[in-house]
Amino acid sequence: MHFKKNVTFSAAISLGWERFIGTEGKVLSIETFGASGTGDEVMKLFGFTVENVVQTTKNLLNFRYVKALLY
């Protein structure tokens, strides 16, 4: 089954994910090198928070019931 809208989250570069996300997909990734801080601080800096992941998914899917899919 092929989906047009997939969301992937990678704590690395997005290179290679384009073949998995579909024609309208979204990759949340880290494209830079050298950020310093605790793991939590760096992940938050790049948008890897529960709130941002949920909002990114909702925005992409334009779907009211994403919460049910995530839990």
N, C-alpha and C positions, 0 to 999 in steps of 0.2 A: 504494500500500500504506500502510495506517495502522498505526502502532505505538502501544501504550498507554504504553510506557516509553521515553522518550527523555531523554538527558542533554544539556544545553547549557551551555556555559561562556562567559560574557560579561564582559569587563573593563569593563562599563558596567551600567546598571540592567537589571532583568529585564523591564521593561515591553515587551510585545509578543511575548515568547517563549512565553507560555502557549498560543498557537495551534499551536506546533510541538512541544511536549514530550509531548503525549498526556495522557490522563486520570490517569496515575500517574507523570508525568515529574518531573524535577528540574532546576532552574536554579541554577547556581553563578554568582553575580554580585556586583557591588559596588553597594550601595544608598546609600552615603554619599559625602560630598564633603569634600575637604580633607586627606586623609592625606598625610603628608610622609615622605620617605625615598628611598632608591634604588629603582629599578624592582623589583629582586629583593626588597627588604625589603617593599615595599608589596604585591606580588603574594603573597608568603608570608603576610603579615598577613591577607589576605582568603581564604586557602585555595587559591590557585592554585599548588599544588606537584604534582609528578608523583604523589607518594604519596597526596595527598588526592583528586586526580582519579580515580586508579585505585580507591581505596577507596569513593568516592562512587558510582562506576559499579557496582562489585561489590555494594554495599549495595542499590542500586536494582534491579538485575537479579536479585540473589540467584542468581548464576550462577558456577560454579566456573571456567569457562574464558574469562573476560573478557580475560585476558592475551593469548590468541590473537587476539582481535578488535582489540586495541589496537596490535599490532605488525605 
